[in-house]
Amino acid sequence: MVDGDPGAADSLRVALSDEFEVVTTTQPAEALARLAIGDWYDVILCEVMMRTMNGVELYDRVHARRPEQAARIVFVTGSAPWDYLRRLLDALPNVVLEKPLDITGVRELIRRRVRGNVQPSNVRRMR
């Protein structure tokens, strides 16, 4: 989970860690560094709105070096406040989850991703 809000990242970690190994960071640069050294993630939940780098910028940087990991990014947003950012999200094949998150739905999405049953285009938005 990459989320600039430590409380949100920690809440999601607590909610999911009974079933999954959850790594969180509030710094997009840290997420990029982990991916650069070869860390692998089945799912990367990524908040769209962060202070230092938005989720689409993070996606672009990951895609340039590790496209297989960029395909595993699931965007999380309360709502993308700028029209251009919403258009960028809509142009990507990745899943976009709207807040408030349905933890049961997030768990099922992660389970399917871990099993390899979900391609990015199979699910677009969940509530």
Number of C-alpha atoms within 10 A of each C-alpha: 25 27 25 21 15 13 11 16 22 18 11 18 17 11 15 17 12 9 9 12 9 18 14 19 17 21 17 23 14 13 20 18 11 12 16 13 8 10 11 14 17 16 19 21 24 28 27 28 21 16 12 12 14 17 25 20 13 20 24 13 14 20 15 9 13 17 13 12 18 19 20 20 28 27 23 24 18 13 13 15 11 8 9 10 17 14 11 10 18 13 9 15 16 22 24 24 24 16 12 10 15 12 13 11 13 18 15 11 19 21 17 14 16 13 10 10 11 14 14 16 10 11 14 14 13 14 12
